[in-house]
Amino acid sequence: MRFMQTAAAAAIASAFFCGSAFAETPTVTLYGIVNTGLSYTHQKTAPGKSTDTVQMDSGNYLGSRFGLKGEEKITDTTSVGFILENGFSSDTGTESDDNRIFGREASLYAKNTNFGTLRFGRLTQLTGSTGSSSIMGGKFSAFSTGWGIVYGHNAVFAGKFARFDNVINYSTPTWNGFDLHLQYSGGIDMKSETPTGRENTGSTTRYGAIGARYMKGAFSTIGVVDTYHYANTPDDAGYTANLSVAYDFNVAKVFLAGQYFKDMRYLGKAAINDTVSGAAVFGNSTAKDGWGINLGATAPAFGGKFYAAVGYMDADHSDATAGKLKRYTVSLGYDYSLSKRTLVYAGAGYMHDKYDDFAATTVGSAYNYGVTAGLVHKF
């Protein structure tokens, strides 16, 4: 067995590191984004019960972050590199991503022009919006996963759209516009599941995904199927199937994305009403089935870019008895670059939830609407 393991490791190393070896001075780059803005939100969760909020926000357009990345060319076809990225709130100075130092990404990778790229560490899942391993990002929908109160496709889709621990990620080279991606995590959140959780066992939530992209000229399409094997439960694993098509007409780029989900605990955005989104009714400990669709467009306008999207989700409990949720979203946005590194943005969003067959609440609907504006600087 030891001989077979050693032989397998040697074969992998040979495939990735073939080619003439030579020395190259490695480079390390410091980079980051600071995004601060103001937002107003109106939320109505029950007849006669509403809340208005005015606040300073961080990361409504792009998450505030700083990072280090470096790469060294080992041979003429192979490079090894790393990415360490911290997320923070620019309005308070606190760390985001559950107070992890490098919560946005902490990865090591080996890249070969002939065989593709292997990444290891804390990475964004394939359906996420940012990071080196996400294949959706801004290519899947007009707002990606949104600008805070300005809702993206995750408002009407199920899934975490997050960063996971213990990820192995493989991406093929691109062949005539097509590439393939595989991802697996043996424990997606060891900070919350430790000390009882052990990787690759039923005591941790495990994740797997396969995705493909085709981008050629003005046309692109992206598909991802993923699955969550929940910790400490015999319940069925949840899965989602996601597909997007987009076409750039020059005057505007149009996106259409859809998702089907089964036995999913997580919604991209929780139900607006607190009682409905509670764990015992429609929260993250109950399985849900359903589907969502998101239509959007971007277009150059007045020296900047205009964004628009509408979405719909239809979801119910997997046991088909506890409750149903229908959601409608509308989002509008605009950004304008002041320089190569600085831009301003503004947007507005509306979300309406309609609830049926909920024994724990008499609320028939709830809604959010709001506006946001801010400044982004990249370095």
C-alpha positions in Angstrom: 0.0 0.0 0.0 2.8 2.4 0.9 4.5 1.7 -2.4 1.3 2.4 -4.3 0.8 5.7 -2.5 4.4 6.7 -3.2 4.0 5.8 -6.9 0.7 7.8 -7.2 2.3 10.8 -5.6 5.3 10.5 -7.9 3.0 10.3 -11.0 1.1 13.4 -9.9 4.3 15.3 -9.3 5.7 14.2 -12.6 2.6 15.4 -14.5 2.6 18.8 -12.9 6.3 19.5 -12.7 7.5 18.1 -16.1 9.5 20.5 -18.2 12.9 22.1 -17.9 13.6 23.4 -14.4 14.9 26.9 -14.0 15.1 29.5 -11.2 12.9 32.5 -11.1 12.6 35.1 -8.4 9.2 34.8 -6.8 6.9 37.8 -6.5 4.6 38.7 -3.7 1.8 41.3 -4.2 -0.2 43.2 -1.6 -3.7 44.2 -2.8 -7.0 45.2 -1.5 -10.4 46.9 -1.7 -12.0 49.4 0.7 -15.7 49.9 0.2 -17.8 52.2 2.5 -21.3 53.5 1.9 -24.6 54.5 3.4 -27.9 52.7 3.2 -31.5 53.1 4.0 -33.8 50.1 4.5 -37.5 49.8 5.2 -38.7 46.3 6.4 -42.3 45.3 7.0 -42.7 41.9 8.7 -46.3 42.0 10.0 -49.4 44.2 9.7 -48.6 47.4 11.6 -45.0 46.3 12.3 -42.2 47.9 10.3 -38.6 49.0 10.8 -36.6 51.8 9.2 -32.8 51.7 9.3 -30.2 54.2 8.2 -26.6 53.0 8.6 -23.1 53.1 7.4 -22.1 49.9 5.6 -19.0 48.1 4.4 -18.8 45.9 1.4 -22.3 46.6 -0.2 -20.7 46.7 -3.7 -17.5 44.7 -3.1 -16.3 43.2 0.1 -13.6 45.2 1.9 -10.4 43.2 2.0 -6.6 43.0 1.8 -4.5 40.2 0.7 -1.1 38.7 -0.2 -0.5 36.6 -3.3 2.6 35.2 -4.8 3.7 32.8 -7.5 6.9 31.2 -8.5 7.5 29.6 -11.9 9.1 26.2 -11.2 9.5 25.0 -14.9 8.5 26.4 -18.2 5.0 24.9 -17.8 4.5 24.8 -14.0 4.0 27.5 -11.3 3.3 27.2 -7.6 1.6 30.0 -5.7 -0.6 31.1 -2.8 -3.4 33.5 -1.9 -4.0 34.8 1.6 -7.0 37.2 1.8 -8.5 38.9 4.8 -12.0 40.4 4.9 -12.9 43.3 7.2 -15.6 45.9 7.8 -14.4 49.3 6.9 -17.1 51.0 9.0 -15.9 49.3 12.3 -12.5 47.9 11.5 -13.6 44.4 12.6 -12.8 41.2 10.8 -15.5 39.5 8.8 -15.8 35.8 7.9 -16.4 34.7 11.5 -13.2 36.5 12.7 -10.8 34.4 10.6 -7.5 36.2 9.8 -7.6 34.9 6.2 -11.3 34.1 6.1 -11.9 35.1 2.4 -9.2 32.8 1.1 -6.1 30.8 2.3 -4.9 28.6 -0.5 -1.9 27.0 -2.1 -2.0 26.0 -5.7 0.0 24.3 -8.4 -0.7 25.3 -12.0 0.4 23.5 -15.2 -0.4 24.8 -18.6 -1.1 21.3 -19.9 -2.9 19.7 -17.0 -4.7 22.5 -15.2 -4.7 23.9 -11.7 -5.0 22.2 -8.3 -5.9 24.4 -5.3 -6.0 23.4 -1.6 -7.2 25.3 1.5 -10.0 27.7 2.4 -11.7 28.6 -0.9 -14.9 30.0 -2.3 -17.3 27.3 -3.4 -17.9 27.0 -7.2 -21.3 28.8 -6.9 -19.7 31.7 -4.9 -19.2 35.2 -6.1 -15.5 36.0 -5.6 -12.2 34.2 -5.1 -9.9 32.2 -7.3 -12.2 29.1 -7.3 -15.6 30.5 -8.0 -16.7 30.1 -11.6 -19.9 32.2 -11.4 -18.9 35.5 -10.0 -20.0 38.4 -12.2 -20.4 36.1 -15.2 -23.6 34.3 -13.9 -25.9 37.2 -13.4 -26.0 41.0 -13.5 -25.5 41.6 -9.8 -23.7 38.3 -9.0 -24.7 37.7 -5.3 -25.8 41.3 -4.8 -24.8 44.7 -3.3 -26.4 44.3 0.1 -29.9 45.6 -0.2 -29.6 45.4 -4.0 -30.3 41.7 -4.5 -28.5 39.3 -6.7 -29.4 35.8 -7.9 -28.7 34.2 -4.5 -31.8 36.0 -3.1 -33.9 33.6 -5.1 -31.6 30.6 -5.1 -30.7 28.1 -2.4 -27.1 27.5 -1.1 -24.5 29.1 1.0 -22.6 31.0 -1.7 -19.8 31.1 0.8 -16.2 30.1 1.5 -15.4 26.6 2.8 -12.6 25.0 4.8 -10.6 22.0 3.6 -11.3 22.4 -0.1 -9.6 20.5 -2.9 -10.3 22.2 -6.2 -9.3 21.1 -9.7 -9.7 23.2 -12.9 -8.8 22.0 -16.3 -7.1 24.1 -18.9 -9.4 26.0 -21.2 -10.1 24.3 -24.5 -11.7 26.5 -27.2 -13.6 28.4 -24.5 -14.6 25.4 -22.4 -13.3 24.4 -19.0 -14.3 21.9 -16.3 -14.1 22.3 -12.5 -14.3 19.8 -9.6 -14.5 20.7 -5.9 -14.7 18.8 -2.6 -14.6 19.7 1.1 -14.4 17.2 3.9 -15.6 19.8 6.4 -16.9 23.1 5.3 -16.8 25.0 8.6 -14.4 23.5 11.1 -14.6 26.5 13.3 -18.2 25.8 14.2 -18.0 22.0 14.0 -14.8 21.6 16.1 -14.0 20.0 18.6 -16.5 17.2 17.9 -16.3 17.3 14.2 -13.7 15.2 12.2 -13.1 15.8 8.5 -14.6 13.3 6.1 -17.0 11.9 8.6 -20.7 12.3 9.4 -19.7 14.8 12.2 -18.9 17.5 9.6 -20.9 19.0 6.7 -19.2 17.8 3.5 -19.6 19.5 0.1 -19.0 18.4 -3.5 -19.5 20.1 -6.8 -18.9 19.8 -10.5 -19.1 22.8 -12.8 -18.4 23.7 -16.4 -18.1 26.9 -18.4 -18.2 27.8 -22.1 -17.3 31.4 -23.0 -16.8 32.2 -26.6 -17.2 35.7 -28.0 -20.4 37.3 -27.0 -22.0 34.1 -25.7 -21.4 32.3 -22.4 -23.0 29.6 -20.4 -22.2 28.2 -16.9 -23.5 25.2 -15.1 -22.9 23.8 -11.6 -24.4 20.9 -9.7 -23.4 20.7 -6.0 -24.4 18.7 -2.9 -24.3 19.2 0.8 -24.0 16.1 3.2 -25.1 17.6 6.5 -23.4 16.9 9.8 -24.8 14.7 12.5 -28.0 13.7 10.8 -29.4 10.8 8.7 -31.4 13.3 6.6 -31.0 13.2 2.8 -28.2 15.3 1.3 -29.2 18.5 -0.3 -28.3 19.4 -3.8 -28.7 22.2 -6.3 -28.6 22.4 -10.1 -27.6 25.8 -11.6 -27.5 27.0 -15.2 -26.9 30.4 -16.7 -26.7 31.8 -20.2 -25.6 35.2 -21.2 -25.2 37.2 -24.4 -23.4 40.5 -25.0 -25.3 42.6 -27.6 -22.8 45.4 -27.2 -25.5 47.9 -26.3 -26.4 45.6 -23.4 -25.5 42.2 -21.9 -28.4 40.0 -20.9 -28.3 37.2 -18.3 -30.8 34.4 -17.6 -30.1 32.0 -14.7 -32.1 29.3 -13.1 -31.8 26.8 -10.2 -33.6 23.7 -9.0 -32.9 22.6 -5.4 -33.9 19.5 -3.4 -33.6 18.9 0.4 -31.6 22.1 0.8 -31.4 23.6 4.3 -29.8 26.9 3.2 -31.4 29.8 1.4 -29.2 32.4 -0.1 -31.3 35.0 1.8 -33.4 33.9 4.8 -37.2 34.6 4.9 -37.8 38.2 5.8 -40.2 37.4 8.7 -38.3 36.2 11.8 -40.8 33.6 12.7 -40.9 32.1 9.3 -37.1 32.0 9.0 -36.8 30.4 12.5 -35.1 27.0 12.7 -38.4 25.1 13.4 -40.4 26.7 10.5 -38.3 27.6 7.5 -34.7 28.0 8.7 -31.4 26.3 8.1 -32.2 23.1 10.0 -35.2 22.2 7.8 -35.0 20.8 4.2 -36.6 22.7 1.4 -37.4 21.9 -2.2 -38.0 24.4 -5.0 -36.7 26.5 -7.9 -35.7 30.0 -8.7 -35.1 32.2 -11.8 -33.2 35.4 -12.3 -33.2 37.7 -15.3 -30.9 40.7 -15.6 -28.9 43.0 -17.8 -26.0 45.5 -17.8 -25.5 48.3 -20.2 -23.0 51.2 -20.6 -24.7 54.5 -19.7 -23.4 58.1 -19.2 -19.8 57.0 -18.9 -20.6 54.3 -16.3 -22.6 51.1 -16.2 -26.3 50.5 -15.5 -27.5 47.2 -13.8 -31.0 45.7 -13.6 -32.5 42.4 -12.5 -35.7 40.7 -11.5 -36.0 37.3 -9.6 -38.6 34.8 -8.5 -38.3 31.8 -6.1 -40.9 29.1 -5.2 -39.9 27.0 -2.2 -41.6 24.6 0.2 -40.7 22.1 2.9 -39.4 18.8 1.6 -42.2 17.1 3.6 -44.7 19.2 1.6 -46.8 20.0 4.8 -45.1 22.7 6.8 -45.1 25.8 4.6 -44.5 27.5 1.3 -42.6 30.6 0.4 -42.8 32.6 -2.8 -40.4 35.5 -3.3 -40.1 38.4 -5.8 -37.1 40.7 -6.2 -36.3 43.8 -8.2 -32.8 45.4 -8.3 -31.4 48.5 -10.0 -27.8 49.8 -9.8 -25.3 52.2 -11.4 -21.6 52.6 -11.0 -19.2 55.2 -12.4 -15.3 55.0 -12.4 -13.6 58.1 -11.2 -10.2 56.6 -12.0 -8.7 53.2 -12.7 -8.9 52.4 -9.0 -11.8 54.4 -7.6 -15.5 54.3 -8.4 -18.8 55.4 -6.9 -22.0 53.4 -7.0 -25.7 53.6 -6.1 -28.5 51.1 -6.1 -32.0 50.2 -5.0 -33.6 46.8 -4.2 -37.0 45.4 -3.4 -37.9 41.9 -2.0 -41.4 40.6 -1.3 -42.1 37.3 0.5 -45.5 35.6 0.4 -46.1 32.8 3.0 -48.7 30.0 2.8 -49.6 27.2 5.3 -47.4 28.3 8.2 -49.0 27.1 11.4 -46.5 29.2 13.5 -47.5 32.5 12.0 -50.5 34.4 10.7 -48.3 36.7 8.6 -49.2 36.4 4.9 -46.4 38.4 3.5 -43.4 40.6 4.3 -41.2 42.9 2.3 -37.9 44.8 2.3 -36.9 47.8 0.2 -34.0 50.2 0.4 -31.3 52.2 -1.3 -27.5 52.3 -1.0 -24.6 54.4 -2.2 -20.9 54.4 -1.6 -17.3 54.7 -2.7 -14.9 51.9 -3.6 -11.1 52.2 -3.8 -8.8 49.4 -5.0 -5.1 49.1 -4.3 
